[in-house]
């Protein structure tokens, strides 16, 4: 798995966990999904992604976008 796929998988998991928690626990968990969406949007424009930096430190090989 390369860095691009790891970041996308992580973002997808955050959104799904947020939706599940909002249905089962409290609707305020939707703010987590909103945060993930805003972070993905800003990363598409700036190239800065904290999750990509974390995965890179963990040794995930680079992909095409996050180097």
Secondary structure, 3 states (H helix, E strand, C coil): CCHHHHHHHHHHHHHHHHHHHHHHCCHHHHHHHHHHHHHHHHHHHHCCCHHHHHHHHCCCCCCCCCC
